[in-house]
Amino acid sequence: MRLEHGIMVFIAMLIGAIIALEGKQLPSWDKLVLTFFTALFIEASTFALNDYYDLEIDRYNKRQDRPLVRGDLQPRTALTLFYILFPLGLICSFLVNITCFIIALVTAILAILYDTKMKKIKLIGNFYIAYVMAIPFVFGGAAVLSSNTVSLALSPVIYIIALMAFLTGAGREIMKDVMDFEGDQKKGVKSFPTYIGSYKANVLAALFYIAAIVLSFLPFFLKRYGIYYLNYTYLFFILLTDTILLSTSLQIVFKKKPHLRVYRRFTLIAVFIGLLGFLISVFIH
């Protein structure tokens, strides 16, 4: 079930909620609990489904980290977990509010499609993974809406952070495709490097990072972003983040044989620093 992923999703949701509330208060305890279990149940159920559908591939690749491959669990157990936890996650999201229910439902349907179909089409799968990195912030922002009607009238900061997460996530997935290019080629998997070559795929990843860098300055320079406007705490963190992303972009474009695995880890550090900047700047401005 990879529950640590559910906890990370919840943390992203919590950050979205705190940003939406501008740090003036924390979400109510009932919403915190329901949001936590929404993240945990939907994540766990779709990972269980993923292992069910990937069983033969995982056996072929000798994935001994998978309990189905080791024989610790039967495939039907994974399927049962999905059937129990999936509706529980949706029920929890419905109890948060109707907007969160719709977000959770759309995300859950996409997760099922990814497990059953999209994973085989990497071009689409890349953007699904990027979406999964972005949508928890929107869910968190929607969780603190006072109205129970459908509404996506959230703080523009929520959408900026979600879009930055999406762009960075897309760049990271394309870099991974380049890393996996030889193996994917042998399996006949179609990815960006397959169509445009490894170098151009790296350029595309760099363009996604640069787009995220450009967006990161909007909250600092535009008044509509409230507490982030001319917030030098935010600027400090975002400059650190952007330096790492820009350095990575230059390395993967101009270096003859870039160490993609290392640079991809750097982008994860950049994401962490950026999130920290958004969160800390809510309280120090």
C-alpha positions as CSV (number, residue, x, y, z in Angstrom):
1,M,0.0,0.0,0.0
2,R,3.1,2.3,0.3
3,L,1.4,4.3,3.1
4,E,4.3,6.8,3.2
5,H,3.1,8.1,-0.1
6,G,-0.3,8.8,1.4
7,I,1.3,10.7,4.3
8,M,3.3,12.8,1.8
9,V,0.1,13.6,-0.2
10,F,-1.6,14.6,3.1
11,I,1.3,17.0,3.9
12,A,0.8,18.6,0.5
13,M,-2.9,18.9,1.2
14,L,-2.1,20.5,4.6
15,I,0.2,23.0,3.0
16,G,-2.5,23.9,0.6
17,A,-5.0,24.4,3.4
18,I,-2.6,26.5,5.5
19,I,-1.8,28.7,2.5
20,A,-5.5,29.1,1.7
21,L,-6.1,30.2,5.4
22,E,-3.0,32.6,5.1
23,G,-1.7,31.1,8.3
24,K,-4.4,32.7,10.5
25,Q,-5.6,29.4,11.7
26,L,-5.3,25.7,11.2
27,P,-8.1,23.6,9.5
28,S,-10.6,22.2,11.9
29,W,-9.8,18.8,13.4
30,D,-12.6,17.0,11.6
31,K,-11.4,18.3,8.2
32,L,-7.8,17.4,9.1
33,V,-8.8,13.8,9.9
34,L,-11.0,13.4,6.9
35,T,-8.4,14.9,4.6
36,F,-5.8,12.6,6.0
37,F,-7.9,9.4,5.4
38,T,-8.9,10.6,2.0
39,A,-5.2,10.8,1.0
40,L,-4.3,7.5,2.8
41,F,-7.2,5.4,1.5
42,I,-7.2,6.5,-2.1
43,E,-3.4,6.3,-2.3
44,A,-3.3,2.8,-0.7
45,S,-6.1,1.4,-2.8
46,T,-4.6,2.5,-6.1
47,F,-1.2,1.2,-5.2
48,A,-2.7,-2.1,-4.3
49,L,-4.5,-2.1,-7.7
50,N,-1.2,-1.2,-9.4
51,D,0.5,-4.2,-7.9
52,Y,-2.3,-6.5,-8.9
53,Y,-2.1,-5.4,-12.6
54,D,1.8,-5.3,-12.6
55,L,2.2,-8.8,-11.0
56,E,3.5,-10.5,-14.2
57,I,5.8,-7.6,-15.1
58,D,7.1,-7.4,-11.5
59,R,7.7,-11.2,-11.5
60,Y,9.7,-10.9,-14.7
61,N,11.7,-8.0,-13.3
62,K,12.2,-10.0,-10.0
63,R,10.8,-7.2,-7.9
64,Q,11.3,-8.9,-4.5
65,D,10.2,-5.7,-2.8
66,R,6.6,-6.5,-3.9
67,P,4.7,-8.7,-1.5
68,L,2.7,-10.3,-4.4
69,V,5.9,-11.3,-6.1
70,R,7.3,-12.8,-2.9
71,G,4.0,-14.7,-2.3
72,D,3.4,-13.0,1.0
73,L,-0.1,-12.0,-0.2
74,Q,-2.4,-13.4,-2.8
75,P,-3.5,-11.2,-5.8
76,R,-7.1,-11.4,-4.6
77,T,-6.0,-9.8,-1.3
78,A,-4.6,-6.8,-3.2
79,L,-7.9,-6.5,-5.2
80,T,-9.9,-6.8,-1.9
81,L,-7.9,-4.0,-0.4
82,F,-8.8,-1.9,-3.4
83,Y,-12.5,-2.6,-3.2
84,I,-12.5,-1.7,0.5
85,L,-10.2,1.3,0.7
86,F,-11.2,3.0,-2.6
87,P,-14.9,3.8,-1.6
88,L,-13.8,4.7,2.0
89,G,-11.5,7.3,0.5
90,L,-14.3,8.8,-1.6
91,I,-16.6,8.8,1.4
92,C,-14.1,10.7,3.5
93,S,-13.6,13.3,0.7
94,F,-17.4,13.7,0.5
95,L,-17.6,14.4,4.2
96,V,-15.0,17.2,3.7
97,N,-17.1,19.0,1.1
98,I,-18.6,18.5,-2.3
99,T,-15.7,20.2,-4.1
100,C,-13.2,17.9,-2.5
101,F,-15.3,14.9,-3.4
102,I,-15.3,15.8,-7.1
103,I,-11.5,16.4,-7.0
104,A,-11.0,13.0,-5.3
105,L,-13.3,11.3,-7.7
106,V,-11.6,12.6,-10.8
107,T,-8.2,11.8,-9.3
108,A,-9.2,8.3,-8.3
109,I,-10.7,7.6,-11.8
110,L,-7.4,8.8,-13.4
111,A,-5.5,6.6,-10.9
112,I,-7.5,3.5,-12.0
113,L,-6.9,4.4,-15.7
114,Y,-3.2,4.9,-15.0
115,D,-3.0,1.5,-13.3
116,T,-4.9,-0.3,-16.1
117,K,-4.1,1.6,-19.3
118,M,-2.0,4.8,-19.1
119,K,1.1,3.2,-17.6
120,K,1.7,1.6,-21.0
121,I,1.6,5.0,-22.7
122,K,4.4,6.9,-21.1
123,L,3.6,10.1,-22.9
124,I,0.3,10.3,-21.1
125,G,1.5,8.7,-17.9
126,N,4.1,11.4,-17.4
127,F,1.5,14.1,-17.1
128,Y,-0.7,11.9,-14.8
129,I,2.2,11.7,-12.4
130,A,2.7,15.5,-12.7
131,Y,-1.0,15.9,-12.0
132,V,-0.7,13.8,-8.9
133,M,2.1,16.0,-7.6
134,A,-0.1,19.1,-8.2
135,I,-3.7,18.2,-7.2
136,P,-3.1,17.7,-3.4
137,F,-2.5,21.5,-3.0
138,V,-5.8,22.2,-4.8
139,F,-7.6,19.6,-2.6
140,G,-6.1,21.2,0.6
141,G,-7.2,24.7,-0.5
142,A,-10.7,23.4,-1.3
143,A,-10.9,21.6,2.1
144,V,-11.2,24.9,4.0
145,L,-13.9,26.4,1.8
146,S,-16.8,27.5,4.0
147,S,-19.5,26.8,1.5
148,N,-20.5,23.2,0.6
149,T,-21.3,24.1,-3.0
150,V,-19.0,23.3,-5.9
151,S,-16.4,26.0,-6.0
152,L,-12.8,26.4,-7.3
153,A,-12.6,30.0,-6.3
154,L,-9.4,29.4,-4.4
155,S,-6.5,31.7,-3.6
156,P,-4.4,32.3,-6.8
157,V,-1.3,31.1,-4.8
158,I,-2.8,27.6,-4.6
159,Y,-3.0,27.5,-8.4
160,I,0.5,28.8,-8.8
161,I,2.0,26.3,-6.4
162,A,0.0,23.5,-8.1
163,L,1.1,24.6,-11.6
164,M,4.8,24.8,-10.5
165,A,4.5,21.3,-9.0
166,F,2.9,20.0,-12.2
167,L,5.7,21.5,-14.4
168,T,8.5,20.3,-12.2
169,G,6.8,16.9,-12.0
170,A,6.6,16.7,-15.8
171,G,10.3,17.6,-16.1
172,R,11.2,14.9,-13.6
173,E,9.2,12.2,-15.4
174,I,10.8,13.1,-18.7
175,M,14.2,12.9,-17.2
176,K,13.3,9.4,-15.9
177,D,12.2,8.4,-19.4
178,V,15.6,9.3,-20.7
179,M,17.2,7.3,-17.9
180,D,15.0,4.3,-18.8
181,F,15.3,4.8,-22.6
182,E,17.2,1.6,-23.4
183,G,15.0,-0.6,-21.3
184,D,11.9,1.0,-22.7
185,Q,13.1,0.7,-26.2
186,K,13.6,-3.1,-25.8
187,K,10.1,-3.4,-24.4
188,G,8.6,-1.3,-27.1
189,V,7.4,1.4,-24.7
190,K,6.7,4.7,-26.4
191,S,8.1,7.7,-24.4
192,F,9.4,11.2,-25.3
193,P,13.0,10.0,-26.0
194,T,11.5,7.4,-28.4
195,Y,9.9,10.1,-30.5
196,I,12.3,13.0,-30.2
197,G,15.6,11.5,-28.9
198,S,17.3,11.7,-25.5
199,Y,18.8,15.1,-26.0
200,K,15.6,16.8,-27.1
201,A,13.8,15.1,-24.3
202,N,16.3,16.6,-21.9
203,V,15.7,20.0,-23.5
204,L,12.0,19.5,-23.0
205,A,12.5,18.7,-19.4
206,A,14.6,21.8,-19.0
207,L,11.9,23.9,-20.5
208,F,9.4,22.6,-18.0
209,Y,11.8,23.5,-15.2
210,I,12.4,27.0,-16.6
211,A,8.6,27.6,-16.9
212,A,8.3,26.7,-13.2
213,I,11.1,29.2,-12.4
214,V,9.3,32.0,-14.3
215,L,6.0,31.3,-12.5
216,S,7.7,31.3,-9.1
217,F,8.4,35.0,-9.3
218,L,4.7,36.0,-9.9
219,P,3.7,35.8,-6.2
220,F,6.6,38.1,-5.3
221,F,5.9,40.8,-7.9
222,L,2.1,40.8,-8.1
223,K,-0.2,42.3,-5.4
224,R,-3.0,39.7,-6.1
225,Y,-0.9,37.1,-4.3
226,G,-1.4,38.8,-1.0
227,I,1.1,37.8,1.7
228,Y,3.7,36.7,-0.9
229,Y,3.8,40.1,-2.5
230,L,7.3,41.6,-1.9
231,N,7.8,38.9,0.8
232,Y,11.6,38.6,1.0
233,T,11.4,35.4,3.0
234,Y,9.6,33.8,0.1
235,L,12.1,35.3,-2.3
236,F,15.0,33.8,-0.4
237,F,13.6,30.3,-0.6
238,I,12.4,30.6,-4.1
239,L,15.9,31.8,-5.3
240,L,17.4,28.7,-3.7
241,T,14.8,26.5,-5.5
242,D,15.3,28.2,-8.8
243,T,19.1,28.1,-8.6
244,I,18.9,24.3,-8.3
245,L,16.3,24.0,-11.1
246,L,18.2,26.3,-13.4
247,S,21.5,24.5,-12.7
248,T,19.9,21.2,-13.4
249,S,18.4,22.6,-16.7
250,L,21.8,23.8,-17.9
251,Q,23.5,20.6,-17.0
252,I,21.1,18.3,-18.8
253,V,21.1,20.5,-21.9
254,F,24.8,21.4,-22.2
255,K,26.6,18.6,-20.5
256,K,27.6,15.8,-22.9
257,K,26.7,12.9,-20.5
258,P,24.8,14.4,-17.6
259,H,24.3,12.2,-14.5
260,L,20.5,12.2,-14.8
261,R,19.9,10.2,-11.6
262,V,21.9,12.7,-9.5
263,Y,20.3,15.8,-11.1
264,R,16.8,14.3,-10.7
265,R,17.5,14.0,-7.0
266,F,18.5,17.6,-7.0
267,T,15.1,18.6,-8.4
268,L,13.5,16.7,-5.5
269,I,15.5,18.8,-3.1
270,A,14.4,21.9,-5.0
271,V,10.7,20.9,-4.7
272,F,11.2,20.4,-0.9
273,I,12.9,23.9,-0.5
274,G,10.1,25.5,-2.6
275,L,7.4,24.0,-0.5
276,L,9.2,25.1,2.7
277,G,9.4,28.6,1.2
278,F,5.6,28.7,0.5
279,L,4.8,27.4,4.0
280,I,7.3,29.5,6.1
281,S,6.4,32.7,4.1
282,V,2.8,32.4,5.3
283,F,4.0,33.1,8.8
284,I,7.0,35.4,8.1
285,H,6.1,38.3,5.9
